[in-house]
């Protein structure tokens, strides 16, 4: 008999199935696009793009991965006990809003951190004064993303100053592309030109110990000229091309399928409304099925009366408004449907009408958002 713990936050009937072989094959396919000596960084921030960070790290830690990248210190702490061989890179730059002891913990845990300001440099120096800890850092150079990078002039001054900081070890230099996922790569190549100018001005390519990295998933796939010494792959690791591609150079397969059971069958007479706001009126006698999942679980309200799910081999429409933790689908045309049958909410096939690409298009967003919204209380099942 299954034992249920009152403190358990996981709902076992909401199921995200993770296919470990696909994840490992995606990593291998992406790595095969790069020179053999190029290191591979698996980006597992945002709960591994909604897939479940512990599950993903446990699969990949024995695979072709050299680094794991996370967004913040807390994510790094979360996965640290799982990781033995790989390094952990924290992408959020060190800044003066961080507690000093947090920076000391980064050094003690041997995390790789990012610097992108002179203030961050001074704050790190202050945190480490009087200790024997050494903080490994990657310099983030602004080339056109307009987010966390450091302008080249200030970055040059940081390189001059860091020589007098024995507690800081410069191990990497990086930038980030703003438009590598678009068809027109002109701006991305302009960013490459700016990055190369910075590297050349400071002779950073002459340092074999320095990790030079710029590629996100799209650039790793489409811009082999900028693979440098490491690539950072996120969305492609999980089986997606940022945007659908007709002839991709690497075959990627979605790693996740999200399912939930039908928990209630309801006869809806023609003319009767369904759900909040009466946004759906049955045009025929309808068999409705309640799915215990809603926008609180990450299934957007924008899918109301628009999206479909898969039950058996049939695609069935979502009818009425998506509620906080329930929704209704039209099962009238599904023969022999029974309570407990599993509905596929996010399919693991690229061109599926309920795949992440299709759902993103319906919600006027990107597949990243569809995946990362899957709630942490969904049960991740590794196959």
matplotlib code that plots the C-alpha trace (Angstrom):
import matplotlib.pyplot as plt

x = [0.0, 1.3, 2.1, 1.1, 2.9, 1.0, 4.1, 4.5, 4.1, 4.0, 0.7, 1.3, -1.4, 0.0, 2.8, 5.7, 7.4, 11.1, 12.9, 16.5, 17.8, 16.5, 18.1, 21.5, 21.1, 20.2, 23.4, 25.5, 24.0, 24.7, 28.2, 28.9, 28.4, 31.4, 35.1, 36.2, 38.0, 35.0, 33.4, 29.7, 27.7, 24.1, 21.9, 19.6, 18.2, 14.5, 14.0, 15.8, 13.4, 10.4, 11.7, 12.9, 16.4, 17.3, 16.0, 17.9, 21.1, 21.1, 20.7, 23.3, 26.0, 27.2, 26.8, 28.8, 28.6, 31.5, 29.5, 26.0, 24.8, 22.1, 20.6, 21.3, 23.2, 20.3, 20.0, 23.7, 23.3, 20.4, 22.3, 25.7, 25.2, 24.3, 27.3, 30.8, 32.6, 31.2, 31.7, 28.7, 28.4, 26.1, 25.0, 23.6, 26.5, 27.9, 26.4, 26.3, 22.8, 24.1, 25.0, 28.7, 28.6, 26.9, 29.9, 32.2, 30.0, 30.4, 34.2, 34.2, 31.9, 34.2, 31.3, 32.2, 30.6, 30.2, 31.5, 30.0, 30.7, 33.5, 31.1, 30.7, 34.5, 34.8, 32.0, 33.7, 37.0, 35.3, 33.6, 36.8, 39.2, 40.8, 39.8, 41.9, 39.1, 39.6, 36.6, 36.6, 34.9, 33.9, 33.9, 30.6, 31.2, 28.4, 28.3, 24.6, 22.4, 21.8, 21.3, 24.0, 27.2, 29.9, 30.8, 34.2, 36.0, 34.9, 35.7, 39.2, 39.6, 38.3, 41.0, 43.6, 42.4, 41.9, 45.6, 45.9, 43.2, 44.8, 41.5, 39.9, 40.8, 39.9, 38.8, 36.4, 35.2, 31.7, 29.0, 25.4, 23.6, 20.3, 19.1, 20.8, 17.4, 16.2, 16.6, 18.6, 21.9, 23.4, 23.1, 24.5, 27.6, 28.0, 28.0, 30.7, 32.8, 32.6, 33.4, 36.4, 37.6, 37.6, 39.4, 42.0, 42.5, 43.4, 45.0, 42.7, 42.9, 46.5, 45.5, 44.8, 43.5, 40.7, 37.2, 35.9, 32.1, 29.3, 26.9, 23.4, 21.4, 20.6, 24.1, 25.5, 23.3, 23.6, 26.9, 29.8, 32.3, 31.5, 31.7, 35.0, 36.0, 32.6, 28.9, 26.0, 22.9, 19.5, 16.3, 18.0, 19.1, 15.4, 14.6, 13.7, 15.2, 14.1, 11.9, 10.9, 13.6, 13.0, 16.4, 18.2, 21.8, 21.1, 18.1, 16.6, 13.6, 11.4, 12.4, 9.1, 5.5, 2.9, -0.2, -3.1, -6.1, -9.8, -11.3, -15.0, -17.3, -20.2, -23.1, -23.6, -27.0, -27.0, -27.5, -25.8, -22.8, -19.5, -17.3, -16.7, -18.2, -20.2, -17.5, -18.6, -22.1, -22.6, -23.9, -24.7, -25.2, -21.6, -19.6, -17.2, -14.2, -12.7, -8.9, -7.4, -5.0, -5.2, -3.3, -2.0, -0.2, 1.2, -1.5, -2.3, -5.8, -5.0, -5.7, -9.4, -11.5, -8.4, -6.0, -6.4, -5.3, -4.7, -6.8, -6.0, -5.4, -7.9, -7.2, -10.0, -10.7, -10.5, -13.9, -14.8, -12.3, -9.2, -9.7, -7.1, -6.8, -9.3, -10.4, -12.9, -12.3, -14.9, -14.8, -17.9, -15.9, -13.6, -15.1, -15.1, -13.5, -13.4, -12.6, -8.8, -7.8, -4.7, -4.9, -1.7, -1.4, 2.1, 3.0, 6.6, 6.3, 7.4, 4.4, 1.7, -1.3, -0.6, 3.1, 5.1, 5.4, 1.7, 0.8, 3.3, 1.8, -1.7, -0.6, 1.5, 4.7, 7.7, 8.1, 10.5, 7.5, 5.2, 7.8, 9.1, 5.6, 5.1, 4.7, 7.2, 4.4, 3.9, 5.4, 8.5, 8.9, 12.2, 12.2]
y = [0.0, 3.5, 5.7, 9.3, 12.0, 15.0, 17.2, 15.9, 18.7, 16.3, 15.4, 11.9, 11.9, 15.0, 13.3, 14.7, 11.8, 12.4, 10.2, 9.9, 8.4, 11.3, 13.8, 12.1, 11.8, 15.5, 16.4, 14.1, 15.5, 19.1, 18.3, 16.6, 19.9, 21.3, 20.7, 17.8, 20.1, 22.4, 22.0, 21.5, 23.4, 22.1, 24.9, 23.7, 26.9, 27.4, 23.8, 22.6, 24.5, 22.9, 19.4, 18.9, 19.9, 17.0, 14.5, 16.2, 16.6, 13.0, 11.9, 14.2, 13.9, 10.7, 12.0, 14.3, 17.4, 19.5, 22.2, 22.8, 26.4, 27.8, 31.2, 31.9, 30.9, 29.0, 26.7, 26.0, 25.0, 22.8, 20.7, 20.7, 17.4, 15.7, 16.8, 15.3, 15.6, 18.8, 22.4, 24.6, 28.1, 30.7, 33.1, 35.9, 38.4, 39.1, 42.3, 44.4, 43.3, 39.8, 39.0, 38.8, 35.3, 34.1, 35.1, 33.4, 30.3, 30.4, 30.4, 27.7, 25.5, 26.1, 27.5, 29.5, 32.9, 35.9, 39.4, 42.2, 45.4, 47.1, 47.3, 43.6, 43.2, 45.4, 43.5, 40.2, 41.5, 42.8, 39.4, 37.4, 39.7, 37.9, 34.4, 31.9, 31.3, 31.9, 32.8, 31.6, 34.2, 34.6, 38.1, 38.9, 41.4, 43.5, 43.1, 43.9, 41.9, 45.0, 43.1, 42.0, 42.4, 44.9, 47.5, 46.7, 49.8, 49.0, 45.3, 46.2, 48.2, 45.2, 43.0, 45.5, 45.7, 42.0, 41.4, 42.9, 40.6, 37.3, 36.0, 36.2, 33.9, 34.8, 31.6, 32.6, 35.4, 35.3, 37.2, 36.4, 36.7, 38.6, 37.3, 34.0, 32.3, 34.5, 33.8, 37.1, 36.6, 40.0, 41.4, 38.2, 38.4, 42.1, 40.9, 38.3, 41.1, 43.2, 40.2, 39.3, 42.9, 42.7, 39.3, 40.6, 43.9, 42.0, 39.0, 36.6, 34.0, 33.6, 32.2, 28.5, 28.3, 30.7, 29.5, 31.6, 31.1, 32.9, 30.3, 29.7, 26.9, 28.7, 29.9, 26.4, 25.0, 27.8, 29.6, 27.2, 30.1, 31.1, 27.8, 28.9, 26.8, 26.1, 26.2, 26.8, 24.8, 25.1, 24.7, 22.5, 20.1, 19.4, 18.8, 22.2, 24.5, 27.8, 28.1, 25.2, 24.5, 22.8, 21.2, 21.3, 20.1, 18.0, 15.8, 16.8, 15.1, 16.5, 15.0, 15.6, 14.5, 15.9, 13.9, 14.0, 11.7, 12.3, 12.5, 13.2, 12.5, 14.9, 14.9, 18.4, 18.9, 21.0, 24.7, 24.4, 26.6, 25.4, 27.1, 30.7, 33.5, 31.0, 31.2, 27.9, 26.9, 23.2, 23.0, 19.3, 16.8, 16.7, 14.4, 16.5, 15.3, 17.1, 17.2, 18.2, 20.7, 24.5, 27.7, 27.2, 24.1, 26.0, 25.4, 28.9, 30.5, 31.6, 28.0, 28.3, 27.2, 27.1, 24.3, 20.5, 17.5, 13.9, 11.1, 7.7, 8.5, 11.4, 15.1, 16.7, 20.4, 22.3, 23.8, 26.7, 28.6, 27.0, 27.3, 27.5, 23.8, 22.2, 22.3, 20.5, 18.7, 17.5, 13.7, 13.2, 11.7, 9.4, 5.9, 3.9, 6.6, 5.8, 7.6, 7.5, 7.6, 9.7, 12.9, 14.2, 17.9, 18.6, 16.0, 14.8, 15.2, 18.4, 18.7, 17.5, 19.8, 19.8, 19.9, 22.8, 24.6, 24.5, 25.6, 28.5, 29.7, 29.6, 31.6, 34.0, 33.1, 30.8, 27.1, 28.1, 29.7, 26.7, 24.3, 26.4, 27.0, 23.4, 23.5, 21.9, 19.8, 17.9, 14.4, 13.9, 10.3, 9.2, 6.5]
z = [0.0, -1.0, 2.0, 1.6, 3.6, 4.7, 4.0, 0.4, -2.1, -5.1, -6.8, -8.2, -10.8, -12.5, -14.4, -16.3, -18.0, -18.7, -21.2, -20.1, -23.3, -25.3, -23.0, -23.3, -27.1, -27.4, -25.4, -27.6, -30.8, -29.7, -28.6, -31.9, -33.7, -31.8, -31.9, -29.7, -27.3, -26.8, -23.4, -23.0, -20.4, -19.7, -18.6, -15.9, -14.5, -13.9, -12.6, -15.7, -17.9, -16.1, -16.5, -12.9, -12.0, -9.7, -12.3, -15.2, -13.3, -12.1, -15.8, -17.2, -14.6, -16.1, -19.7, -22.0, -19.8, -18.3, -16.6, -15.2, -15.4, -13.1, -12.7, -9.0, -5.9, -4.5, -7.5, -7.3, -3.6, -4.5, -7.1, -5.4, -3.6, -6.9, -8.8, -8.6, -11.9, -13.4, -12.4, -11.6, -13.2, -11.6, -14.3, -12.2, -11.7, -8.2, -7.0, -3.8, -2.9, -2.1, 1.4, 1.8, 3.4, 0.2, -1.9, 0.7, 0.3, -3.5, -3.1, -0.4, -2.6, -5.6, -7.8, -10.9, -10.7, -13.0, -12.7, -14.8, -12.8, -10.9, -8.0, -8.1, -8.1, -5.0, -3.3, -4.0, -2.7, 0.5, 1.0, 0.7, 2.7, 5.6, 4.2, 2.4, -0.2, -3.9, -6.1, -9.7, -12.0, -15.6, -17.0, -18.8, -21.6, -23.1, -26.9, -27.6, -25.3, -23.2, -20.0, -17.5, -19.6, -18.7, -21.4, -22.9, -21.5, -17.9, -18.5, -19.5, -16.3, -14.3, -15.8, -14.8, -11.2, -10.7, -10.8, -7.3, -6.0, -5.1, -3.8, -7.3, -10.2, -13.7, -15.4, -18.1, -20.4, -21.9, -23.8, -24.7, -28.1, -28.4, -31.8, -32.5, -32.7, -35.5, -39.2, -39.8, -38.0, -39.0, -35.4, -33.9, -36.1, -35.2, -31.5, -32.5, -34.0, -30.8, -28.7, -30.8, -30.6, -26.8, -26.8, -29.2, -27.4, -24.2, -25.8, -24.0, -26.7, -25.8, -22.4, -22.9, -19.3, -20.0, -20.9, -23.7, -24.3, -26.1, -27.6, -26.3, -27.9, -31.1, -31.7, -30.9, -33.6, -36.2, -35.6, -35.5, -35.8, -32.2, -30.4, -28.8, -25.8, -24.4, -25.5, -23.1, -24.2, -22.6, -24.6, -27.2, -24.5, -23.8, -27.5, -29.0, -31.5, -29.9, -33.0, -35.3, -37.9, -41.3, -41.7, -38.4, -38.3, -35.2, -34.5, -31.2, -29.6, -26.8, -23.4, -21.6, -21.9, -19.4, -18.6, -16.1, -15.6, -16.3, -12.9, -13.7, -16.7, -17.1, -19.5, -20.9, -22.8, -25.9, -25.0, -21.6, -20.8, -19.4, -16.8, -15.7, -17.9, -19.9, -22.7, -24.1, -25.0, -26.0, -29.6, -29.2, -26.3, -25.1, -22.9, -20.8, -19.0, -16.0, -15.9, -12.4, -13.8, -14.4, -14.5, -11.0, -12.4, -15.3, -17.9, -19.1, -19.0, -22.6, -23.7, -22.8, -25.8, -28.0, -27.1, -27.5, -25.5, -26.6, -25.2, -26.7, -30.3, -30.5, -30.0, -27.9, -27.4, -24.2, -23.6, -21.3, -19.2, -17.8, -14.0, -11.3, -10.8, -13.2, -16.8, -19.1, -22.4, -24.9, -25.0, -27.1, -30.0, -28.0, -28.0, -24.8, -22.7, -19.0, -15.7, -15.0, -18.7, -19.1, -21.1, -22.7, -22.0, -23.5, -26.1, -26.8, -30.6, -32.3, -34.7, -32.3, -31.9, -28.2, -28.4, -26.8, -30.2, -30.9, -27.4, -27.6, -30.8, -29.3, -26.3, -28.4, -26.5, -26.9, -26.0, -23.1, -21.2, -21.8, -20.3, -17.4, -16.2, -15.3, -11.5, -9.2, -7.6, -10.8, -10.3, -12.5, -13.6, -15.2, -17.9]

ax = plt.figure().add_subplot(projection="3d")
ax.plot(x, y, z, "-o")
ax.set_aspect("equal")
plt.show()
